[in-house]
Amino acid sequence: MILPVFTYNHPVLRQKTERVSEITEDIVSLVESMFATMYNANGIGLAANQVGKGLALTVIDVSEMDDSPSSASPIVMINPVIESFSDEEEEFEEGCLSLPELRDIVVRPSAVQVRFLDTQLKEHHMETTGLLARVMQHEIDHLNGIYFFERLTPIRRTLAQSKLKRIAKGLVETEYEIV
Ligand code: ZN
């Protein structure tokens, strides 16, 4: 089921999400709906709180943009934690389904080691680079109540304010349903 995407400045996007301790029918159908919602909106990652559910769960699929074998998509991450960041950083232009019309350059570590559970609650450790590492950091930030614009340089963040106000007022157009 395609769900409406929650946008700035809804409280559920500001809160740290709760850990998932068991895989219920509701969780299984939420994961399915999150993939459907993400693909419908042409996204490459979606966190559960972006569809209004305060759970530490995210879906990612970067295969359309990165077909390298290491991209390992599609992927479901439950209770993900970044265990280490590379010292090396890189710039990349990010967008967000919860922040329509806002795109900007974010500097992040270029590689991360992550720990997460899959839908069988099996633990995985993964070292990633490139687009997948970028999207994982963006989505895990969501699960901790952080938007990408909070990672912008001070001047870029200031310049983003007028767009953020437009989003908060609902003055943006999207090809997917937003609330
Ligand atoms: Zn986002």
Backbone and ligand atoms as CSV (ligand in chain L), in Angstrom:
chain,resi,resn,atom,element,x,y,z
A,1,MET,N,N,0.849,-1.187,0.000
A,1,MET,CA,C,0.000,0.000,0.000
A,1,MET,C,C,0.897,1.253,0.000
A,2,ILE,N,N,0.591,2.157,-0.890
A,2,ILE,CA,C,1.359,3.405,-0.932
A,2,ILE,C,C,0.847,4.334,0.176
A,3,LEU,N,N,1.776,4.812,0.992
A,3,LEU,CA,C,1.420,5.645,2.143
A,3,LEU,C,C,1.786,7.099,1.862
A,4,PRO,N,N,1.092,8.053,2.496
A,4,PRO,CA,C,1.518,9.450,2.371
A,4,PRO,C,C,2.851,9.663,3.088
A,5,VAL,N,N,3.669,10.533,2.522
A,5,VAL,CA,C,4.980,10.822,3.105
A,5,VAL,C,C,4.861,12.048,4.020
A,6,PHE,N,N,5.328,11.879,5.247
A,6,PHE,CA,C,5.307,12.978,6.211
A,6,PHE,C,C,6.449,13.942,5.887
A,7,THR,N,N,6.118,15.217,5.939
A,7,THR,CA,C,7.118,16.220,5.563
A,7,THR,C,C,7.467,17.115,6.756
A,8,TYR,N,N,8.531,17.897,6.551
A,8,TYR,CA,C,8.913,18.926,7.513
A,8,TYR,C,C,7.682,19.794,7.793
A,9,ASN,N,N,7.255,20.005,8.990
A,9,ASN,CA,C,7.994,19.882,10.204
A,9,ASN,C,C,7.165,19.051,11.188
A,10,HIS,N,N,6.843,17.810,10.751
A,10,HIS,CA,C,5.995,16.931,11.556
A,10,HIS,C,C,6.785,16.351,12.740
A,11,PRO,N,N,6.195,16.339,13.937
A,11,PRO,CA,C,6.951,15.894,15.122
A,11,PRO,C,C,7.574,14.494,14.993
A,12,VAL,N,N,6.915,13.568,14.290
A,12,VAL,CA,C,7.451,12.199,14.222
A,12,VAL,C,C,8.819,12.173,13.535
A,13,LEU,N,N,9.110,13.191,12.737
A,13,LEU,CA,C,10.408,13.254,12.052
A,13,LEU,C,C,11.497,13.868,12.931
A,14,ARG,N,N,11.092,14.370,14.078
A,14,ARG,CA,C,12.017,15.024,15.009
A,14,ARG,C,C,12.402,14.107,16.172
A,15,GLN,N,N,11.665,12.992,16.287
A,15,GLN,CA,C,11.879,12.130,17.447
A,15,GLN,C,C,12.793,10.965,17.103
A,16,LYS,N,N,13.548,10.537,18.105
A,16,LYS,CA,C,14.340,9.323,17.931
A,16,LYS,C,C,13.365,8.146,17.897
A,17,THR,N,N,13.515,7.270,16.941
A,17,THR,CA,C,12.567,6.155,16.778
A,17,THR,C,C,12.854,5.040,17.788
A,18,GLU,N,N,11.852,4.181,17.975
A,18,GLU,CA,C,11.983,3.076,18.930
A,18,GLU,C,C,12.500,1.820,18.257
A,19,ARG,N,N,13.277,1.076,19.014
A,19,ARG,CA,C,13.821,-0.175,18.482
A,19,ARG,C,C,12.704,-1.181,18.208
A,20,VAL,N,N,12.918,-1.987,17.193
A,20,VAL,CA,C,11.976,-3.061,16.859
A,20,VAL,C,C,12.481,-4.329,17.542
A,21,SER,N,N,11.596,-4.990,18.319
A,21,SER,CA,C,12.059,-6.184,19.039
A,21,SER,C,C,11.476,-7.483,18.491
A,22,GLU,N,N,10.383,-7.393,17.740
A,22,GLU,CA,C,9.886,-8.607,17.089
A,22,GLU,C,C,9.238,-8.267,15.761
A,23,ILE,N,N,9.275,-9.256,14.876
A,23,ILE,CA,C,8.735,-9.035,13.535
A,23,ILE,C,C,7.288,-9.533,13.512
A,24,THR,N,N,6.377,-8.606,13.619
A,24,THR,CA,C,4.952,-8.931,13.604
A,24,THR,C,C,4.423,-8.797,12.173
A,25,GLU,N,N,3.183,-9.223,11.978
A,25,GLU,CA,C,2.521,-9.032,10.679
A,25,GLU,C,C,2.502,-7.550,10.296
A,26,ASP,N,N,2.283,-6.708,11.298
A,26,ASP,CA,C,2.252,-5.262,11.047
A,26,ASP,C,C,3.596,-4.752,10.512
A,27,ILE,N,N,4.674,-5.291,11.063
A,27,ILE,CA,C,6.005,-4.864,10.595
A,27,ILE,C,C,6.226,-5.341,9.158
A,28,VAL,N,N,5.832,-6.585,8.884
A,28,VAL,CA,C,6.006,-7.122,7.525
A,28,VAL,C,C,5.241,-6.261,6.526
A,29,SER,N,N,4.005,-5.922,6.859
A,29,SER,CA,C,3.239,-5.119,5.888
A,29,SER,C,C,3.747,-3.680,5.831
A,30,LEU,N,N,4.294,-3.171,6.942
A,30,LEU,CA,C,4.899,-1.835,6.911
A,30,LEU,C,C,6.104,-1.813,5.959
A,31,VAL,N,N,6.936,-2.840,6.036
A,31,VAL,CA,C,8.113,-2.902,5.145
A,31,VAL,C,C,7.653,-2.928,3.687
A,32,GLU,N,N,6.640,-3.743,3.375
A,32,GLU,CA,C,6.122,-3.799,1.997
A,32,GLU,C,C,5.608,-2.437,1.559
A,33,SER,N,N,4.857,-1.792,2.444
A,33,SER,CA,C,4.295,-0.476,2.110
A,33,SER,C,C,5.385,0.580,1.958
A,34,MET,N,N,6.434,0.453,2.754
A,34,MET,CA,C,7.527,1.429,2.640
A,34,MET,C,C,8.246,1.292,1.298
A,35,PHE,N,N,8.475,0.055,0.854
A,35,PHE,CA,C,9.078,-0.116,-0.480
A,35,PHE,C,C,8.142,0.460,-1.551
A,36,ALA,N,N,6.846,0.144,-1.468
A,36,ALA,CA,C,5.890,0.635,-2.474
A,36,ALA,C,C,5.872,2.160,-2.495
A,37,THR,N,N,5.907,2.761,-1.305
A,37,THR,CA,C,5.865,4.226,-1.180
A,37,THR,C,C,7.138,4.847,-1.740
A,38,MET,N,N,8.272,4.225,-1.424
A,38,MET,CA,C,9.556,4.740,-1.903
A,38,MET,C,C,9.653,4.665,-3.430
A,39,TYR,N,N,9.287,3.509,-4.005
A,39,TYR,CA,C,9.373,3.368,-5.463
A,39,TYR,C,C,8.387,4.313,-6.159
A,40,ASN,N,N,7.207,4.471,-5.596
A,40,ASN,CA,C,6.203,5.362,-6.182
A,40,ASN,C,C,6.700,6.806,-6.249
A,41,ALA,N,N,7.511,7.173,-5.243
A,41,ALA,CA,C,8.023,8.550,-5.178
A,41,ALA,C,C,9.403,8.673,-5.821
A,42,ASN,N,N,9.872,7.601,-6.477
A,42,ASN,CA,C,11.206,7.598,-7.091
A,42,ASN,C,C,12.312,7.893,-6.080
A,43,GLY,N,N,12.113,7.400,-4.858
A,43,GLY,CA,C,13.142,7.575,-3.832
A,43,GLY,C,C,14.103,6.400,-3.834
A,44,ILE,N,N,15.231,6.573,-3.140
A,44,ILE,CA,C,16.201,5.482,-3.033
A,44,ILE,C,C,16.385,5.060,-1.572
A,45,GLY,N,N,15.655,5.727,-0.669
A,45,GLY,CA,C,15.679,5.338,0.739
A,45,GLY,C,C,14.470,5.928,1.427
A,46,LEU,N,N,13.965,5.232,2.439
A,46,LEU,CA,C,12.813,5.746,3.183
A,46,LEU,C,C,12.877,5.209,4.606
A,47,ALA,N,N,12.751,6.094,5.577
A,47,ALA,CA,C,12.750,5.710,6.984
A,47,ALA,C,C,11.299,5.608,7.467
A,48,ALA,N,N,11.063,4.729,8.454
A,48,ALA,CA,C,9.685,4.480,8.910
A,48,ALA,C,C,9.009,5.759,9.407
A,49,ASN,N,N,9.770,6.654,10.052
A,49,ASN,CA,C,9.103,7.871,10.539
A,49,ASN,C,C,8.706,8.810,9.397
A,50,GLN,N,N,9.226,8.562,8.187
A,50,GLN,CA,C,8.765,9.358,7.034
A,50,GLN,C,C,7.363,8.951,6.589
A,51,VAL,N,N,6.902,7.788,7.059
A,51,VAL,CA,C,5.494,7.430,6.826
A,51,VAL,C,C,4.740,7.414,8.161
A,52,GLY,N,N,5.281,8.142,9.143
A,52,GLY,CA,C,4.559,8.372,10.388
A,52,GLY,C,C,4.708,7.309,11.458
A,53,LYS,N,N,5.581,6.319,11.231
A,53,LYS,CA,C,5.774,5.249,12.223
A,53,LYS,C,C,7.110,5.438,12.928
A,54,GLY,N,N,7.065,5.640,14.229
A,54,GLY,CA,C,8.276,5.926,14.987
A,54,GLY,C,C,9.087,4.696,15.345
A,55,LEU,N,N,9.476,3.938,14.331
A,55,LEU,CA,C,10.220,2.689,14.526
A,55,LEU,C,C,11.575,2.760,13.821
A,56,ALA,N,N,12.571,2.112,14.421
A,56,ALA,CA,C,13.928,2.136,13.858
A,56,ALA,C,C,14.029,1.133,12.714
A,57,LEU,N,N,13.539,1.563,11.587
A,57,LEU,CA,C,13.428,0.686,10.427
A,57,LEU,C,C,13.542,1.537,9.175
A,58,THR,N,N,14.378,1.096,8.225
A,58,THR,CA,C,14.500,1.840,6.983
A,58,THR,C,C,14.644,0.880,5.807
A,59,VAL,N,N,14.170,1.301,4.648
A,59,VAL,CA,C,14.355,0.525,3.413
A,59,VAL,C,C,15.180,1.371,2.454
A,60,ILE,N,N,16.016,0.677,1.684
A,60,ILE,CA,C,16.936,1.348,0.747
A,60,ILE,C,C,17.001,0.536,-0.539
A,61,ASP,N,N,17.028,1.223,-1.665
A,61,ASP,CA,C,17.317,0.549,-2.934
A,61,ASP,C,C,18.018,1.544,-3.860
A,62,VAL,N,N,19.321,1.392,-3.977
A,62,VAL,CA,C,20.091,2.316,-4.825
A,62,VAL,C,C,20.423,1.676,-6.174
A,63,SER,N,N,19.827,0.521,-6.468
A,63,SER,CA,C,20.243,-0.236,-7.658
A,63,SER,C,C,19.995,0.507,-8.967
A,64,GLU,N,N,18.994,1.392,-8.992
A,64,GLU,CA,C,18.728,2.169,-10.204
A,64,GLU,C,C,19.867,3.141,-10.508
A,65,MET,N,N,20.535,3.601,-9.457
A,65,MET,CA,C,21.574,4.612,-9.631
A,65,MET,C,C,22.974,4.056,-9.489
A,66,ASP,N,N,23.090,2.867,-8.930
A,66,ASP,CA,C,24.412,2.295,-8.668
A,66,ASP,C,C,24.294,0.783,-8.803
A,67,ASP,N,N,24.770,0.247,-9.932
A,67,ASP,CA,C,24.605,-1.194,-10.127
A,67,ASP,C,C,25.867,-1.986,-9.777
A,68,SER,N,N,26.760,-1.361,-8.985
A,68,SER,CA,C,27.949,-2.100,-8.567
A,68,SER,C,C,27.528,-3.233,-7.614
A,69,PRO,N,N,28.248,-4.358,-7.642
A,69,PRO,CA,C,27.853,-5.508,-6.822
A,69,PRO,C,C,27.771,-5.162,-5.343
A,70,SER,N,N,28.565,-4.181,-4.908
A,70,SER,CA,C,28.587,-3.839,-3.483
A,70,SER,C,C,27.342,-3.072,-3.032
A,71,SER,N,N,26.478,-2.682,-3.982
A,71,SER,CA,C,25.342,-1.851,-3.577
A,71,SER,C,C,24.275,-2.639,-2.819
A,72,ALA,N,N,24.236,-3.980,-2.972
A,72,ALA,CA,C,23.408,-4.855,-2.120
A,72,ALA,C,C,21.984,-4.349,-1.927
A,73,SER,N,N,21.290,-4.084,-3.012
A,73,SER,CA,C,19.935,-3.539,-2.904
A,73,SER,C,C,18.924,-4.503,-3.492
A,74,PRO,N,N,17.668,-4.448,-3.095
A,74,PRO,CA,C,17.113,-3.643,-2.005
A,74,PRO,C,C,17.506,-4.192,-0.630
A,75,ILE,N,N,17.410,-3.325,0.354
A,75,ILE,CA,C,17.873,-3.707,1.681
A,75,ILE,C,C,16.909,-3.156,2.741
A,76,VAL,N,N,16.648,-3.984,3.755
A,76,VAL,CA,C,15.844,-3.554,4.905
A,76,VAL,C,C,16.784,-3.523,6.100
A,77,MET,N,N,16.799,-2.408,6.810
A,77,MET,CA,C,17.658,-2.301,7.991
A,77,MET,C,C,16.784,-2.031,9.211
A,78,ILE,N,N,16.873,-2.945,10.168
A,78,ILE,CA,C,16.134,-2.792,11.423
A,78,ILE,C,C,17.134,-2.465,12.528
A,79,ASN,N,N,16.803,-1.484,13.349
A,79,ASN,CA,C,17.674,-1.022,14.441
A,79,ASN,C,C,19.112,-0.759,13.973
A,80,PRO,N,N,19.287,-0.041,12.874
A,80,PRO,CA,C,20.651,0.155,12.371
A,80,PRO,C,C,21.457,1.126,13.230
A,81,VAL,N,N,22.743,0.820,13.340
A,81,VAL,CA,C,23.668,1.666,14.093
A,81,VAL,C,C,24.937,1.815,13.260
A,82,ILE,N,N,25.447,3.026,13.174
A,82,ILE,CA,C,26.730,3.219,12.499
A,82,ILE,C,C,27.831,3.003,13.529
A,83,GLU,N,N,28.670,2.015,13.255
A,83,GLU,CA,C,29.705,1.654,14.228
A,83,GLU,C,C,30.977,2.450,14.032
A,84,SER,N,N,31.285,2.794,12.788
A,84,SER,CA,C,32.445,3.667,12.574
A,84,SER,C,C,32.328,4.403,11.249
A,85,PHE,N,N,32.967,5.554,11.223
A,85,PHE,CA,C,32.972,6.436,10.052
A,85,PHE,C,C,34.400,6.556,9.536
A,86,SER,N,N,34.557,6.692,8.225
A,86,SER,CA,C,35.896,6.955,7.675
A,86,SER,C,C,36.298,8.393,7.996
A,87,ASP,N,N,37.603,8.632,8.086
A,87,ASP,CA,C,38.080,10.008,8.246
A,87,ASP,C,C,37.849,10.792,6.965
A,88,GLU,N,N,37.943,10.083,5.856
A,88,GLU,CA,C,37.754,10.737,4.562
A,88,GLU,C,C,36.287,11.132,4.396
A,89,GLU,N,N,36.088,12.352,3.887
A,89,GLU,CA,C,34.716,12.823,3.666
A,89,GLU,C,C,34.535,13.176,2.208
A,90,GLU,N,N,33.279,13.239,1.781
A,90,GLU,CA,C,33.025,13.700,0.412
A,90,GLU,C,C,31.738,14.515,0.350
A,91,GLU,N,N,31.646,15.312,-0.706
A,91,GLU,CA,C,30.454,16.140,-0.942
A,91,GLU,C,C,29.515,15.396,-1.871
A,92,PHE,N,N,28.230,15.559,-1.638
A,92,PHE,CA,C,27.240,14.940,-2.528
A,92,PHE,C,C,25.947,15.730,-2.378
A,93,GLU,N,N,25.232,15.915,-3.493
A,93,GLU,CA,C,23.969,16.645,-3.416
A,93,GLU,C,C,22.862,15.702,-2.963
A,94,GLU,N,N,22.227,16.046,-1.840
A,94,GLU,CA,C,21.160,15.203,-1.300
A,94,GLU,C,C,19.802,15.858,-1.476
A,95,GLY,N,N,18.790,14.997,-1.569
A,95,GLY,CA,C,17.404,15.419,-1.527
A,95,GLY,C,C,16.705,14.521,-0.525
A,96,CYS,N,N,15.425,14.778,-0.274
A,96,CYS,CA,C,14.706,13.996,0.728
A,96,CYS,C,C,13.218,14.044,0.400
A,97,LEU,N,N,12.548,12.895,0.442
A,97,LEU,CA,C,11.110,12.877,0.132
A,97,LEU,C,C,10.313,13.705,1.138
A,98,SER,N,N,10.866,13.907,2.339
A,98,SER,CA,C,10.185,14.718,3.357
A,98,SER,C,C,10.497,16.207,3.224
A,99,LEU,N,N,11.420,16.532,2.318
A,99,LEU,CA,C,11.809,17.935,2.105
A,99,LEU,C,C,11.727,18.249,0.613
A,100,PRO,N,N,10.500,18.213,0.041
A,100,PRO,CA,C,10.376,18.415,-1.405
A,100,PRO,C,C,10.980,19.750,-1.833
A,101,GLU,N,N,11.625,19.739,-2.979
A,101,GLU,CA,C,12.207,20.929,-3.619
A,101,GLU,C,C,13.509,21.397,-2.980
A,102,LEU,N,N,13.907,20.789,-1.877
A,102,LEU,CA,C,15.187,21.170,-1.262
A,102,LEU,C,C,16.249,20.144,-1.647
A,103,ARG,N,N,17.290,20.618,-2.291
A,103,ARG,CA,C,18.438,19.763,-2.573
A,103,ARG,C,C,19.661,20.591,-2.224
A,104,ASP,N,N,20.672,19.935,-1.627
A,104,ASP,CA,C,21.865,20.712,-1.316
A,104,ASP,C,C,23.047,19.781,-1.080
A,105,ILE,N,N,24.213,20.395,-1.090
A,105,ILE,CA,C,25.459,19.642,-0.940
A,105,ILE,C,C,25.713,19.353,0.542
A,106,VAL,N,N,25.846,18.074,0.850
A,106,VAL,CA,C,26.134,17.664,2.220
A,106,VAL,C,C,27.488,16.956,2.239
A,107,VAL,N,N,28.308,17.329,3.215
A,107,VAL,CA,C,29.598,16.665,3.402
A,107,VAL,C,C,29.411,15.572,4.453
A,108,ARG,N,N,29.756,14.349,4.083
A,108,ARG,CA,C,29.655,13.230,5.039
A,108,ARG,C,C,30.881,12.328,4.860
A,109,PRO,N,N,31.138,11.494,5.885
A,109,PRO,CA,C,32.185,10.476,5.720
A,109,PRO,C,C,31.883,9.629,4.482
A,110,SER,N,N,32.919,9.262,3.736
A,110,SER,CA,C,32.683,8.542,2.486
A,110,SER,C,C,32.450,7.054,2.703
A,111,ALA,N,N,32.822,6.518,3.865
A,111,ALA,CA,C,32.589,5.096,4.148
A,111,ALA,C,C,32.107,4.941,5.593
A,112,VAL,N,N,31.262,3.943,5.798
A,112,VAL,CA,C,30.779,3.651,7.159
A,112,VAL,C,C,30.719,2.145,7.378
A,113,GLN,N,N,30.835,1.768,8.648
A,113,GLN,CA,C,30.544,0.395,9.056
A,113,GLN,C,C,29.224,0.435,9.802
A,114,VAL,N,N,28.273,-0.373,9.357
A,114,VAL,CA,C,26.960,-0.375,9.999
A,114,VAL,C,C,26.635,-1.759,10.544
A,115,ARG,N,N,25.799,-1.738,11.573
A,115,ARG,CA,C,25.280,-2.967,12.173
A,115,ARG,C,C,23.772,-2.849,12.121
A,116,PHE,N,N,23.072,-3.894,11.716
A,116,PHE,CA,C,21.605,-3.848,11.666
A,116,PHE,C,C,21.048,-5.254,11.664
A,117,LEU,N,N,19.735,-5.354,11.863
A,117,LEU,CA,C,19.037,-6.639,11.784
A,117,LEU,C,C,18.253,-6.690,10.486
A,118,ASP,N,N,18.120,-7.898,9.930
A,118,ASP,CA,C,17.248,-8.051,8.762
A,118,ASP,C,C,15.844,-8.467,9.236
A,119,THR,N,N,14.977,-8.810,8.307
A,119,THR,CA,C,13.589,-9.105,8.677
A,119,THR,C,C,13.438,-10.465,9.365
A,120,GLN,N,N,14.540,-11.208,9.484
A,120,GLN,CA,C,14.527,-12.433,10.310
A,120,GLN,C,C,15.184,-12.143,11.669
A,121,LEU,N,N,15.473,-10.885,11.928
A,121,LEU,CA,C,16.184,-10.435,13.130
A,121,LEU,C,C,17.612,-11.004,13.195
A,122,LYS,N,N,18.142,-11.330,12.041
A,122,LYS,CA,C,19.537,-11.784,11.968
A,122,LYS,C,C,20.444,-10.551,11.879
A,123,GLU,N,N,21.539,-10.564,12.657
A,123,GLU,CA,C,22.417,-9.392,12.686
A,123,GLU,C,C,23.410,-9.395,11.528
A,124,HIS,N,N,23.575,-8.221,10.939
A,124,HIS,CA,C,24.542,-8.048,9.850
A,124,HIS,C,C,25.504,-6.926,10.200
A,125,HIS,N,N,26.751,-7.103,9.759
A,125,HIS,CA,C,27.737,-6.030,9.836
A,125,HIS,C,C,28.172,-5.766,8.405
A,126,MET,N,N,28.165,-4.523,8.013
A,126,MET,CA,C,28.472,-4.213,6.621
A,126,MET,C,C,29.344,-2.972,6.545
A,127,GLU,N,N,30.353,-3.059,5.684
A,127,GLU,CA,C,31.170,-1.877,5.434
A,127,GLU,C,C,30.804,-1.384,4.048
A,128,THR,N,N,30.412,-0.132,3.937
A,128,THR,CA,C,29.960,0.363,2.634
A,128,THR,C,C,30.621,1.695,2.297
A,129,THR,N,N,30.637,1.957,0.999
A,129,THR,CA,C,31.153,3.227,0.496
A,129,THR,C,C,30.175,3.730,-0.563
A,130,GLY,N,N,30.490,4.890,-1.120
A,130,GLY,CA,C,29.729,5.389,-2.260
A,130,GLY,C,C,28.284,5.733,-1.916
A,131,LEU,N,N,27.404,5.539,-2.904
A,131,LEU,CA,C,26.020,5.963,-2.748
A,131,LEU,C,C,25.313,5.234,-1.602
A,132,LEU,N,N,25.591,3.935,-1.465
A,132,LEU,CA,C,24.915,3.188,-0.404
A,132,LEU,C,C,25.294,3.728,0.976
A,133,ALA,N,N,26.577,4.032,1.169
A,133,ALA,CA,C,27.013,4.598,2.455
A,133,ALA,C,C,26.343,5.943,2.710
A,134,ARG,N,N,26.207,6.725,1.651
A,134,ARG,CA,C,25.555,8.034,1.736
A,134,ARG,C,C,24.094,7.888,2.162
A,135,VAL,N,N,23.371,6.983,1.480
A,135,VAL,CA,C,21.938,6.822,1.768
A,135,VAL,C,C,21.739,6.240,3.172
A,136,MET,N,N,22.587,5.299,3.545
A,136,MET,CA,C,22.466,4.737,4.903
A,136,MET,C,C,22.615,5.831,5.956
A,137,GLN,N,N,23.581,6.712,5.778
A,137,GLN,CA,C,23.783,7.786,6.768
A,137,GLN,C,C,22.585,8.719,6.798
A,138,HIS,N,N,22.026,9.031,5.628
A,138,HIS,CA,C,20.851,9.905,5.548
A,138,HIS,C,C,19.660,9.266,6.268
A,139,GLU,N,N,19.431,7.966,6.012
A,139,GLU,CA,C,18.265,7.293,6.608
A,139,GLU,C,C,18.434,7.077,8.109
A,140,ILE,N,N,19.651,6.713,8.530
A,140,ILE,CA,C,19.875,6.497,9.961
A,140,ILE,C,C,19.753,7.827,10.702
A,141,ASP,N,N,20.158,8.913,10.062
A,141,ASP,CA,C,19.892,10.243,10.632
A,141,ASP,C,C,18.390,10.431,10.866
A,142,HIS,N,N,17.552,10.081,9.881
A,142,HIS,CA,C,16.098,10.206,10.059
A,142,HIS,C,C,15.640,9.459,11.320
A,143,LEU,N,N,16.156,8.244,11.491
A,143,LEU,CA,C,15.725,7.415,12.623
A,143,LEU,C,C,16.133,8.038,13.956
A,144,ASN,N,N,17.112,8.950,13.903
A,144,ASN,CA,C,17.532,9.685,15.104
A,144,ASN,C,C,16.956,11.099,15.142
A,145,GLY,N,N,15.991,11.374,14.255
A,145,GLY,CA,C,15.317,12.669,14.268
A,145,GLY,C,C,16.090,13.800,13.615
A,146,ILE,N,N,17.021,13.447,12.724
A,146,ILE,CA,C,17.888,14.468,12.102
A,146,ILE,C,C,17.612,14.571,10.600
A,147,TYR,N,N,17.434,15.809,10.124
A,147,TYR,CA,C,17.266,16.067,8.685
A,147,TYR,C,C,18.617,16.383,8.048
A,148,PHE,N,N,18.707,16.146,6.732
A,148,PHE,CA,C,19.999,16.406,6.091
A,148,PHE,C,C,20.391,17.877,6.156
A,149,PHE,N,N,19.414,18.798,6.203
A,149,PHE,CA,C,19.806,20.215,6.201
A,149,PHE,C,C,20.556,20.601,7.472
A,150,GLU,N,N,20.404,19.779,8.530
A,150,GLU,CA,C,21.152,20.065,9.752
A,150,GLU,C,C,22.636,19.758,9.592
A,151,ARG,N,N,22.991,19.090,8.499
A,151,ARG,CA,C,24.399,18.761,8.229
A,151,ARG,C,C,25.018,19.742,7.225
A,152,LEU,N,N,24.251,20.726,6.794
A,152,LEU,CA,C,24.774,21.705,5.842
A,152,LEU,C,C,25.730,22.668,6.540
A,153,THR,N,N,26.573,23.292,5.754
A,153,THR,CA,C,27.412,24.354,6.306
A,153,THR,C,C,26.477,25.482,6.763
A,154,PRO,N,N,26.919,26.309,7.743
A,154,PRO,CA,C,26.024,27.348,8.275
A,154,PRO,C,C,25.404,28.239,7.197
A,155,ILE,N,N,26.183,28.626,6.195
A,155,ILE,CA,C,25.628,29.528,5.182
A,155,ILE,C,C,24.586,28.826,4.322
A,156,ARG,N,N,24.863,27.577,3.950
A,156,ARG,CA,C,23.884,26.827,3.154
A,156,ARG,C,C,22.606,26.582,3.961
A,157,ARG,N,N,22.786,26.351,5.255
A,157,ARG,CA,C,21.638,26.119,6.115
A,157,ARG,C,C,20.771,27.385,6.197
A,158,THR,N,N,21.408,28.514,6.288
A,158,THR,CA,C,20.673,29.779,6.321
A,158,THR,C,C,19.908,29.973,5.014
A,159,LEU,N,N,20.574,29.673,3.892
A,159,LEU,CA,C,19.932,29.845,2.586
A,159,LEU,C,C,18.748,28.884,2.391
A,160,ALA,N,N,18.758,27.760,3.120
A,160,ALA,CA,C,17.674,26.773,2.980
A,160,ALA,C,C,16.411,27.175,3.736
A,161,GLN,N,N,16.518,28.183,4.618
A,161,GLN,CA,C,15.386,28.499,5.503
A,161,GLN,C,C,14.092,28.840,4.769
A,162,SER,N,N,14.199,29.603,3.685
A,162,SER,CA,C,12.954,30.004,3.008
A,162,SER,C,C,12.267,28.793,2.384
A,163,LYS,N,N,13.066,27.857,1.844
A,163,LYS,CA,C,12.451,26.638,1.292
A,163,LYS,C,C,11.802,25.804,2.397
A,164,LEU,N,N,12.454,25.745,3.545
A,164,LEU,CA,C,11.893,24.979,4.664
A,164,LEU,C,C,10.560,25.580,5.106
A,165,LYS,N,N,10.483,26.881,5.101
A,165,LYS,CA,C,9.220,27.530,5.488
A,165,LYS,C,C,8.128,27.184,4.491
A,166,ARG,N,N,8.477,27.158,3.204
A,166,ARG,CA,C,7.483,26.799,2.189
A,166,ARG,C,C,6.985,25.367,2.381
A,167,ILE,N,N,7.915,24.477,2.713
A,167,ILE,CA,C,7.515,23.077,2.933
A,167,ILE,C,C,6.582,22.991,4.140
A,168,ALA,N,N,6.966,23.667,5.223
A,168,ALA,CA,C,6.158,23.618,6.447
A,168,ALA,C,C,4.751,24.156,6.218
A,169,LYS,N,N,4.633,25.109,5.288
A,169,LYS,CA,C,3.314,25.677,4.975
A,169,LYS,C,C,2.569,24.862,3.916
A,170,GLY,N,N,3.188,23.821,3.417
A,170,GLY,CA,C,2.543,23.002,2.395
A,170,GLY,C,C,2.534,23.637,1.020
A,171,LEU,N,N,3.451,24.559,0.786
A,171,LEU,CA,C,3.489,25.287,-0.489
A,171,LEU,C,C,4.413,24.616,-1.511
A,172,VAL,N,N,4.451,23.298,-1.475
A,172,VAL,CA,C,5.287,22.569,-2.432
A,172,VAL,C,C,4.417,21.569,-3.179
A,173,GLU,N,N,4.827,21.283,-4.413
A,173,GLU,CA,C,4.083,20.305,-5.212
A,173,GLU,C,C,4.911,19.060,-5.381
A,174,THR,N,N,4.263,17.918,-5.221
A,174,THR,CA,C,4.963,16.639,-5.371
A,174,THR,C,C,4.089,15.711,-6.214
A,175,GLU,N,N,4.738,14.714,-6.794
A,175,GLU,CA,C,3.975,13.732,-7.563
A,175,GLU,C,C,3.576,12.551,-6.694
A,176,TYR,N,N,3.838,12.655,-5.401
A,176,TYR,CA,C,3.410,11.624,-4.455
A,176,TYR,C,C,2.659,12.342,-3.334
A,177,GLU,N,N,1.846,11.554,-2.607
A,177,GLU,CA,C,1.017,12.175,-1.570
A,177,GLU,C,C,1.858,12.545,-0.352
A,178,ILE,N,N,1.659,13.759,0.142
A,178,ILE,CA,C,2.379,14.198,1.345
A,178,ILE,C,C,1.392,14.676,2.400
A,179,VAL,N,N,1.852,14.619,3.650
A,179,VAL,CA,C,1.055,15.199,4.744
A,179,VAL,C,C,1.968,16.072,5.581
L,1,ZN,ZN,ZN,15.254,11.887,3.800
